[in-house]
């Protein structure tokens, strides 16, 4: 299964380094897995040129087979769990920013309840694209993202709304002054990027570009600057005067959705988990929670 998942991730990213990052292994491990898989199949799966990794004809034929084998394995695993009455092992994937602002506290609360033994959970920080594909190919049981694609095989539910506001390390700045120096640009998804570009069409090159709000917040606290961050995440810093709201900058909102397969064996348990996430108390974390801008 590791070889198959590595093959599919390299195919998706067309980059050994990015695949290793998403799989949480070294780049040499990715290369070794692909080499071993090619040896077992007796055929090259990728052509490797500098900055250009492409599927061979054999690799193209093998993609659907790899997806099918992983899907069959996951179904077999769940079937055995059901037959033996075991605690279900579920996997959850979400972009890094959502772990900071929404999911971290929820997971801790979930396992602090009396029914702790009702589920075993695997948590993965992944790109939005990988989350979407993981739910479809059954390598993830639940995927949480800002704007997941609609698919008839999946159930989609909105679980939260993230509100973003621009904050700065210096008080009294205008939005144009805030973006002029030490601006940290975060990737809150396509809708945010489009809205941000409409409000700031002449944005200077940002000092830092990240998709992890925790790092952006630490940068502002230690190095100074400005960024769009979730209100929950910056509430404490603003209340203590460490960060300051940029008054004339627009705020944005971003809905968060969860997806899982309509034919999932543990659908009832998943729905219970989703309900607990929707009704989880909105308590500010220690400088870690986000807000996102709506398309205007």
C-alpha positions in Angstrom: 0.0 0.0 0.0 2.9 2.4 0.7 4.3 1.8 -2.7 0.9 2.4 -4.4 0.2 5.6 -2.4 3.7 6.9 -3.2 3.2 6.2 -6.9 -0.2 8.1 -6.9 1.3 11.0 -5.0 4.2 11.4 -7.4 1.8 11.2 -10.3 -0.4 13.9 -8.7 2.4 16.3 -7.8 4.9 15.3 -10.6 7.6 16.1 -8.1 9.5 13.8 -5.8 10.2 16.5 -3.3 6.6 17.7 -3.0 5.4 14.0 -2.8 7.8 13.4 0.1 6.5 16.5 1.9 2.9 15.3 1.6 3.7 11.8 2.6 5.9 12.8 5.5 8.9 10.8 4.3 12.3 11.7 2.9 12.7 12.3 -0.8 15.1 9.4 -1.0 12.4 7.1 0.5 10.0 8.2 -2.3 12.7 7.4 -4.9 13.4 4.0 -3.3 9.7 3.2 -3.2 9.1 4.1 -6.9 12.2 2.1 -7.9 11.0 -1.0 -5.9 7.6 -0.7 -7.4 9.0 -0.5 -10.9 11.2 -3.5 -10.2 8.2 -5.6 -9.0 6.2 -4.6 -12.1 9.0 -5.0 -14.5 8.4 -1.7 -16.1 9.4 2.0 -15.7 6.4 4.1 -14.5 8.0 7.6 -14.9 10.3 9.3 -17.2 12.7 11.4 -15.2 14.1 14.6 -16.7 15.2 17.7 -14.9 12.0 19.4 -13.6 9.9 17.2 -15.8 8.5 14.0 -14.4 6.0 12.3 -16.7 4.1 8.9 -16.7 5.3 6.3 -19.1 2.7 4.4 -21.1 2.9 1.6 -18.5 2.5 4.3 -15.7 -0.6 5.7 -17.4 -2.2 2.2 -17.5 -1.2 1.5 -13.9 -2.9 4.6 -12.3 -6.5 3.2 -12.3 -5.2 -0.2 -11.1 -3.3 1.5 -8.2 -6.4 3.4 -7.2 -8.6 0.3 -7.4 -6.1 -1.7 -5.2 -6.0 0.9 -2.5 -9.8 1.2 -2.5 -10.2 -2.6 -2.3 -7.7 -2.7 0.6 -9.6 0.0 2.6 -12.9 -1.8 2.0 -11.4 -5.1 3.2 -9.9 -3.5 6.3 -13.2 -1.8 7.2 -15.2 -5.0 6.6 -13.0 -7.0 8.9 -13.3 -4.3 11.6 -17.1 -4.5 11.3 -17.1 -8.3 11.5 -14.9 -8.4 14.5 -16.6 -5.5 16.3 -13.3 -3.5 16.5 -13.1 0.2 17.1 -13.1 1.8 13.7 -9.8 3.5 12.6 -10.7 6.6 10.7 -8.4 9.0 8.9 -8.9 12.8 8.7 -7.1 15.1 6.3 -7.2 18.9 6.2 -5.0 21.8 5.1 -2.4 23.0 7.7 -4.2 26.2 8.5 -7.4 24.4 9.5 -5.5 22.4 12.1 -4.4 25.7 13.8 -7.7 27.4 13.8 -10.4 24.8 14.0 -9.4 21.1 14.3 -6.7 20.9 17.0 -9.1 21.8 19.8 -11.8 19.6 18.4 -9.6 16.5 18.3 -8.4 17.1 21.8 -12.0 17.5 23.0 -13.1 14.4 21.1 -10.6 12.3 22.9 -11.4 13.9 26.2 -15.0 12.6 26.1 -16.2 9.5 28.0 -16.7 7.7 24.7 -13.0 7.9 23.8 -12.8 4.3 22.8 -15.5 4.7 20.1 -13.0 5.6 17.4 -9.3 5.6 16.5 -8.3 8.6 14.5 -5.4 9.3 12.2 -4.8 13.1 11.5 -3.0 14.4 8.4 -2.1 17.9 7.4 -2.2 17.9 3.6 -2.8 20.2 0.7 -6.4 20.9 -0.3 -5.9 19.0 -3.5 -4.6 16.0 -1.7 -7.5 16.1 0.8 -10.0 16.1 -2.1 -8.4 13.2 -3.9 -7.9 11.3 -0.7 -11.6 11.2 0.0 -12.4 10.1 -3.5 -9.8 7.3 -3.6 -10.7 6.2 0.0 -7.3 6.9 1.5 -9.0 9.4 3.7 -12.3 8.8 5.5 -13.0 12.5 6.1 -11.7 15.5 4.3 -12.1 19.1 5.6 -11.4 22.0 3.3 -12.7 25.5 2.4 -14.3 24.8 -1.0 -14.2 21.1 -1.9 -15.5 20.0 -5.3 -19.0 18.6 -5.5 -19.3 14.9 -6.3 -22.3 12.7 -6.3 -20.3 10.0 -4.4 -19.6 12.3 -1.5 -21.7 13.9 1.2 -20.7 17.5 2.0 -21.6 19.4 5.1 -20.6 22.9 6.2 -19.1 22.8 9.7 -17.8 26.3 10.4 -17.2 29.8 9.0 -13.8 31.3 9.4 -13.5 35.1 9.6 -10.3 36.8 8.6 -9.1 40.3 9.4 -5.9 42.2 8.7 -3.7 42.7 11.8 -0.4 44.5 12.1 2.4 44.8 14.7 2.2 48.6 14.6 -0.9 50.6 15.6 -2.7 53.1 13.4 -1.6 51.8 10.0 -3.8 52.1 6.9 -4.2 49.0 4.8 -1.9 50.4 2.1 0.8 51.1 4.8 0.4 47.6 6.2 1.0 45.8 3.0 3.9 48.1 2.0 6.5 46.4 4.3 6.8 43.0 5.9 3.5 41.8 4.6 2.8 38.1 5.0 0.5 36.6 2.4 -1.4 33.5 3.4 -3.2 31.1 1.0 -6.7 30.9 2.3 -7.9 29.3 -1.0 -8.9 30.5 -4.4 -11.8 32.6 -3.3 -9.7 34.6 -0.9 -6.9 35.0 -3.3 -9.3 36.5 -5.9 -11.0 38.8 -3.4 -7.6 39.9 -2.0 -6.4 40.7 -5.5 -9.5 42.9 -6.2 -8.9 44.9 -3.0 -5.1 45.2 -3.4 -4.4 45.1 -7.1 -1.0 46.7 -6.7 0.3 44.5 -3.9 4.1 44.7 -3.5 5.9 41.4 -3.4 5.2 39.9 0.1 8.0 39.3 2.5 6.7 35.8 3.2 4.1 33.5 1.6 2.8 30.6 3.6 -0.3 28.3 4.0 0.2 27.9 7.7 -1.3 30.6 9.9 0.7 29.5 13.0 3.9 30.4 11.2 2.5 33.7 10.0 1.4 34.7 13.5 4.8 33.8 15.0 6.5 35.9 12.2 4.4 38.9 13.1 5.0 38.5 16.8 8.8 38.2 16.4 9.6 40.1 13.2 6.7 42.5 12.9 4.5 43.1 9.8 0.9 42.5 8.8 -1.2 39.6 7.6 -4.8 38.4 7.2 -5.4 36.0 10.1 -8.4 34.4 11.8 -10.1 36.6 14.4 -10.1 33.7 16.9 -6.4 33.2 16.4 -5.4 36.8 17.0 -8.0 37.8 19.6 -5.7 37.4 22.6 -2.8 39.3 20.9 -5.1 42.2 19.9 -6.7 42.4 23.4 -3.2 42.7 24.9 -2.1 45.3 22.4 0.6 43.0 20.8 -1.2 43.2 17.5 -3.5 45.8 16.1 -6.5 45.6 13.7 -6.0 47.6 10.4 -9.2 49.6 10.5 -9.7 50.3 6.8 -8.9 46.8 5.6 -11.9 44.7 4.5 -12.7 41.6 6.5 -13.4 38.3 4.8 -15.3 35.1 5.7 -14.8 31.6 4.4 -17.0 28.5 4.9 -15.4 25.3 5.9 -16.8 22.0 4.7 -16.3 18.3 5.6 -16.7 15.5 3.0 -16.9 11.8 3.2 -18.1 9.0 1.0 -21.8 8.3 0.7 -21.2 4.6 0.9 -19.0 4.7 4.0 -19.4 1.7 6.4 -19.1 4.0 9.5 -21.4 6.7 8.3 -23.3 7.0 11.6 -20.1 7.4 13.6 -18.8 10.0 11.1 -22.0 12.0 11.4 -21.7 12.0 15.2 -18.1 13.3 14.8 -19.2 16.0 12.4 -22.1 17.1 14.7 -19.6 17.4 17.6 -17.3 19.6 15.4 -20.3 21.8 14.4 -21.3 22.3 18.0 -17.8 22.6 19.5 -17.4 25.7 21.7 -15.6 28.5 20.0 -12.8 29.2 22.5 -9.8 31.2 21.5 -6.6 29.1 21.4 -3.2 30.3 22.5 -2.5 32.4 19.4 -3.8 29.8 17.0 -7.1 30.2 15.1 -8.1 31.7 11.7 -10.5 34.0 9.8 -11.1 34.1 6.1 -12.4 36.7 3.6 -15.5 36.3 1.5 -15.6 36.9 -2.2 -17.1 40.4 -2.6 
